[in-house]
Amino acid sequence: MTSRDRAAHKMAPRQTSLRQQVRDTIRRKIQHGEIGPDTRLVDLEIASRMGVSRMPVREALLELVSEGYLAGTTRGFVLPKLSMQDVADIFEIRKLLEPTAAANAARHLSDRAEADLVTAYERARRAHRDQDADEMGLANMQYRQIWLEAEPNWRLAATISRFADQVQTVRLATLKSPATRDVVMSGLDRMTAAFRHRDADAVEAAVRIFIEDAEAHFFATQKAAGDRPDAGRRRSSV
């Protein structure tokens, strides 16, 4: 096998199983807010809509449960109800992982990836200007996915993506607040400037500030609404 053959083999897409296709479809719907807290997922119904057998759907749903995207009930699968402590735990994980990963991404960011990042950033700016919370949520998700793809450690990138997705419903809901959108836009401003300069240290600092500001704003908002951030798993959900 020549070096060109080996390169082509390495870059060739792997065949995606039916289970994986179903999983990815459901995951995208969760990311885009198409599956909400009141949505109940039943394997037979999904199989019928997608025109596939029940088994790969069942396997896909169970995999999503194991990854924290869904919770199983006697009547189907639903989004997990996150307590204040759950959200705090996820913020803690993100603060530990994302700054380092983003710095790694800055070191490996291609010109094409930078252009895509700026496109997502401009999309977020337009949504912020138009006060379009849903569009801003999608732009923010697109932005994160682009720099995650520049992180050479795919396991780290996948872990970050999974935990970020677990609070997507919370994120989309909080973006209804103009103050939250201001916090997000300010963070994207700092991150984009740092990424464009390929300044790994500045990117790391910007991402850390972004997450810390988002965490502080989220819990301040919850406290103002009558919830306590330390209410724990048994008392409150978001």
Residue pairs with C-beta under 8 A, 6 or more apart in sequence:
1 9
16 24
17 56
18 52
18 56
19 56
19 59
19 60
19 63
20 60
22 46
22 50
22 52
22 56
22 57
22 60
23 60
23 63
23 64
25 50
26 35
26 41
26 46
26 60
26 61
26 64
26 69
26 70
27 64
27 69
27 165
29 35
30 69
30 79
30 165
30 168
30 169
31 141
31 165
31 168
32 138
33 134
33 137
33 168
33 169
33 172
35 41
35 79
36 79
36 169
37 78
37 79
37 81
37 169
39 78
39 79
40 73
40 75
40 76
40 77
40 78
41 61
41 70
41 76
41 77
41 78
42 75
42 76
42 77
43 54
43 57
43 58
43 61
43 76
43 77
44 54
46 57
46 61
47 53
47 54
47 57
50 57
61 70
61 72
61 77
62 72
64 70
64 77
65 71
65 72
65 77
67 162
68 80
68 162
68 163
68 166
69 79
69 80
69 162
69 165
69 166
70 77
70 78
70 79
70 80
71 77
71 78
71 79
71 80
71 81
79 169
80 86
80 166
81 237
82 90
82 166
82 167
82 170
82 237
82 238
83 231
83 232
83 233
83 234
83 235
83 236
83 237
83 238
84 219
84 222
84 227
84 228
84 229
84 230
84 231
84 232
84 235
84 236
84 238
85 230
85 231
85 232
85 233
86 233
87 167
87 170
87 218
87 238
88 215
88 219
88 229
90 163
90 166
90 167
91 211
91 214
91 215
91 218
93 163
94 160
94 163
94 164
94 211
95 208
95 211
95 212
95 215
97 156
97 159
97 160
97 163
98 160
98 207
98 208
98 211
99 204
99 205
99 207
99 208
99 211
100 156
100 204
101 148
101 151
101 153
101 156
101 157
101 160
102 147
102 151
102 191
102 203
102 204
102 206
102 207
103 200
103 201
103 203
103 204
103 207
104 150
104 151
104 152
104 153
104 156
104 200
105 147
105 148
105 150
105 151
105 195
105 203
106 147
106 150
106 194
106 195
106 198
106 199
106 200
106 203
107 198
107 200
108 150
108 151
108 152
109 117
109 147
109 150
109 195
109 198
110 150
113 146
113 147
113 149
113 150
114 195
114 196
116 146
117 143
117 146
117 147
117 192
117 195
118 192
118 196
120 139
120 142
120 143
120 146
121 139
121 143
121 188
121 192
123 135
123 138
123 139
123 142
124 136
124 139
124 140
124 143
124 184
124 185
124 188
125 185
125 188
126 132
126 135
127 133
127 135
127 136
127 139
128 136
128 181
128 182
128 184
128 185
131 178
131 181
133 172
133 175
133 176
133 181
134 172
134 175
136 175
136 181
136 184
137 168
137 171
137 172
137 175
140 171
140 184
140 188
141 168
143 188
144 161
144 164
145 161
147 195
148 157
148 160
148 161
149 157
151 157
170 218
170 238
173 238
174 180
174 218
174 221
175 181
175 184
177 221
179 217
179 221
180 217
180 218
180 221
183 213
183 214
183 217
184 214
186 213
187 206
187 209
187 210
187 213
187 214
188 210
190 206
190 209
190 210
191 203
191 206
191 207
191 210
193 202
193 206
194 202
194 203
194 205
194 206
195 203
219 229
222 228
222 229
222 238
223 229
227 236
227 238
228 236
